[in-house]
Amino acid sequence: MPTISRFFGIVIRMYFDDHSPPHFHAFYAEQEAEIGIDSLGLLAGRLPPRAFAMAVEWAAQHQDELRHNWELLHTSQLPVPIAPLE
């Protein structure tokens, strides 16, 4: 599972050929959440509220790049790293 970004202790990853809808995985400490790329909503799991808010803020700034990485990973190509939240 490639890591595509890291910021403030949050690690963003995506799986090769993962299930729909398009989403990414955000990890913080021992917790994990699946967050929809288009909806920016929680699909599964959980994160502390502040970590979740930062992951969603980051995703809102990088939706096009996330969609592009989703497409790359579904054709067995490596994703492009995405700048962290600043």
N, C-alpha and C positions, 0 to 999 in steps of 0.2 A: 504494500500500500504506500504509494509515493506521498511524501510530505511536500506540500506546495507553499506553505507559509508558516511563520512562527512570530508571535508577538505577545507580550505581557503574560507569558506562561501558557498561552493557548497554542496548540499545534493543530494545523488544518491539513487534513489528508483526504485523498480520494482513492477509491479502489478501481482496479481495472475491471471493465465490463460489469459494473455494479447495477443493481435493479433500478427501475424507474420509480418515482419521478427523479429527474436530475437533482442531485444533492451532494453535499460534502459532509465530512465527519470532523467535528471540532472536539478536541481533547483538552481537558484542564484537570490537572492533578489525577485523581482516580476516576473521573467522570468523563462520559462521552455523550455527544448528541449528534443526531443527523439533522441537518438543516437544509430545507429546500432552496434551490438556487433561484427559482422563479418566484416562489411565494415568500421566501425569507422566513418561513415558519418552521417551528419545531416538528419534525416528523417522527422522531423516536429518541429515547434517552432523556438525559437532563444535564444541565450545567448550572452552576451558581448563577443567580440573576445578572450580576455584573459581567461575568465571563460570557454569558449568552448574549447580552446586549452588545458587547464589543465584537463578538463574532458576527452578529447580524449587521452592525455598522460597517465592518470591514467588507462583508459580502455585498452590501448595497453599493459600495464604491467599486466593486470588482465583478459585477454580475456578468458582463460580457466575457471577461477573461475566464471566469468559472465555467460558463457555457462552452467556451472553446476547449478548455481542459477536459470537460465531460466528453466532448466529441473525440478528442485525441485518445483518451483512455478506452473508449469503446471501439477503437480501431487498433488497439494494442501498441499505441505510441506513448512515449513519455510525456507527462504534462510539463507545462512551462511554469517555473516559479512565479509567484505573485508577491508583490511588495507587501510588507507588513502594515498594520495599522499604526499610525504615528500619533 
